[in-house]
């Protein structure tokens, strides 16, 4: 291996035809950080900037074959997990993480589309809780996802519950809350050990913001930054990408992850 080659982040993500979310978002955010993105696709989707119209998970066998082919060949430095699709794929992801405990995994638990379409049924949600979370270095749910995973209304109680499920660290984002500023809180190891950041609230709605943030964190962890440094830098990068977003369609704006206007 070339020692000067960029670190590799392997993404387990869905395909979004608009290029706003999913594997497109992962590749752009990871490349912008100076890393190389490899991928194993979990789902095809039919969607636009308004909503997801149909979710089409791949077979668990095909997903695993993609991932194993990469892991057997490339020196993966971090794994980013986005849209999973169904419980069978979730179990395959869990098995892969169990086989590669040395690779830090960052989970963006995509449970619903921005337009409201349900993307995770009860079986998948339970698989995330019981099987996947104990193998996750950092999960990055928004406040709605946090409450749904934990089945708690209070966000700090939600954080404690998710950490008790085995997730090592947790970043809860506050874009869906009503505060004047967006408050994102990192919990490192426990609900008591927390650090928060405040960001100016942007007025638009964005397609792929969660994918962008999680991938940007994964890339910075692959580069060797500490968790807190990776989270802080990735938040700044994501905010700038949203601030410069492009309104290509009639629905949500698409983050400008490569810095072009």
Long-range contacts (C-beta under 8 A, 24 or more apart in sequence): 1-75, 5-36, 6-34, 6-35, 6-36, 7-35, 7-36, 7-77, 7-78, 7-219, 7-222, 7-223, 8-35, 8-36, 8-37, 8-38, 8-74, 8-75, 8-76, 8-77, 8-222, 9-35, 9-36, 9-37, 9-38, 9-76, 9-77, 9-78, 9-79, 9-80, 9-215, 9-218, 9-219, 9-222, 10-37, 10-38, 10-39, 10-40, 10-67, 10-70, 10-71, 10-74, 10-76, 10-78, 10-79, 10-80, 10-103, 11-37, 11-38, 11-39, 11-40, 11-79, 11-80, 11-81, 11-82, 11-215, 11-218, 12-39, 12-40, 12-42, 12-63, 12-67, 12-79, 12-80, 12-81, 12-82, 12-84, 12-93, 13-39, 13-41, 13-42, 13-80, 13-81, 13-82, 13-83, 13-211, 14-41, 14-42, 14-43, 14-44, 14-45, 14-55, 14-82, 14-83, 14-85, 14-110, 15-41, 15-43, 15-44, 15-45, 16-45, 16-47, 16-207, 16-208, 17-45, 17-46, 17-47, 17-48, 18-47, 18-48, 18-49, 18-207, 18-248, 18-249, 18-254, 19-254, 20-49, 20-207, 20-208, 20-252, 20-254, 20-255, 21-207, 21-208, 21-210, 21-211, 22-82, 22-83, 22-208, 22-211, 23-82, 24-208, 25-208, 25-211, 25-212, 25-215, 25-255, 25-257, 26-80, 26-82, 26-211, 26-215, 28-212, 28-257, 28-258, 29-211, 29-212, 29-215, 29-216, 29-219, 29-237, 29-238, 29-241, 29-257, 30-80, 30-215, 30-216, 30-218, 30-219, 31-258, 32-216, 32-219, 32-237, 32-257, 32-258, 32-259, 33-216, 33-219, 33-220, 33-223, 33-237, 34-219, 34-223, 35-77, 35-219, 35-222, 35-223, 37-215, 38-70, 38-74, 38-76, 39-66, 39-70, 40-66, 40-67, 40-70, 41-66, 42-82, 42-83, 42-84, 42-85, 42-89, 43-83, 43-84, 43-85, 45-83, 47-113, 48-249, 48-251, 49-207, 49-248, 49-249, 49-250, 49-251, 49-252, 49-253, 49-254, 50-115, 50-249, 50-250, 50-251, 50-252, 51-113, 51-114, 51-115, 51-116, 51-117, 51-251, 52-113, 52-115, 52-117, 52-119, 53-117, 55-85, 55-117, 55-119, 57-85, 57-86, 57-88, 57-89, 58-85, 58-89, 59-88, 60-86, 60-88, 60-89, 60-91, 60-92, 63-89, 63-92, 64-92, 64-95, 64-96, 67-92, 67-93, 67-96, 68-96, 71-96, 71-100, 76-100, 76-103, 77-103, 77-221, 77-222, 78-103, 78-104, 78-105, 78-106, 78-218, 78-219, 78-221, 78-222, 79-103, 79-104, 79-105, 79-106, 79-218, 80-105, 80-106, 80-108, 80-214, 80-215, 80-218, 81-105, 81-106, 81-107, 81-108, 81-132, 81-136, 82-108, 82-110, 82-211, 82-214, 83-110, 83-119, 84-110, 84-120, 84-124, 84-128, 85-119, 85-124, 86-121, 86-123, 86-124, 87-121, 87-123, 87-124, 87-126, 87-127, 90-124, 90-127, 90-128, 90-131, 90-132, 91-127, 91-131, 93-132, 94-127, 94-131, 94-132, 94-135, 97-132, 97-135, 97-136, 98-135, 101-135, 104-137, 104-138, 104-218, 104-221, 105-135, 105-136, 105-137, 106-136, 106-137, 106-138, 106-139, 106-140, 106-214, 106-217, 106-218, 106-221, 107-132, 107-133, 107-136, 107-138, 107-139, 107-140, 107-167, 107-214, 108-139, 108-140, 108-141, 108-210, 108-211, 108-213, 108-214, 109-139, 109-140, 109-141, 109-145, 109-149, 110-210, 110-211, 111-144, 111-145, 111-148, 111-149, 112-144, 114-205, 114-206, 114-207, 114-252, 115-251, 115-252, 125-149, 129-165, 130-165, 133-162, 133-165, 133-166, 133-167, 134-165, 134-166, 134-167, 135-166, 136-166, 136-167, 136-168, 137-168, 137-169, 137-221, 137-227, 138-167, 138-168, 138-169, 138-170, 138-171, 138-217, 138-221, 138-227, 138-231, 139-167, 139-169, 139-170, 139-171, 140-170, 140-171, 140-173, 140-210, 140-213, 140-214, 140-217, 141-170, 141-172, 141-173, 142-172, 142-173, 142-174, 142-175, 142-176, 142-210, 143-172, 143-173, 143-174, 143-175, 143-176, 143-177, 144-176, 146-170, 146-172, 155-185, 156-191, 156-194, 157-191, 159-185, 159-187, 159-191, 159-194, 160-190, 160-191, 163-187, 163-189, 163-190, 163-191, 169-227, 171-217, 171-231, 173-210, 173-213, 175-201, 175-209, 184-235, 186-227, 186-228, 186-231, 188-227, 188-228, 195-228, 197-232, 197-235, 199-235, 199-239, 200-239, 202-239, 202-242, 202-243, 204-242, 204-245, 204-247, 204-252, 204-253, 205-251, 205-252, 205-253, 206-242, 206-245, 206-252, 206-253, 206-254, 206-255, 207-251, 207-252, 207-253, 207-254, 207-255, 208-254, 208-255, 209-238, 209-242, 209-255, 212-237, 212-238, 212-241, 212-242, 212-255, 212-257, 213-238
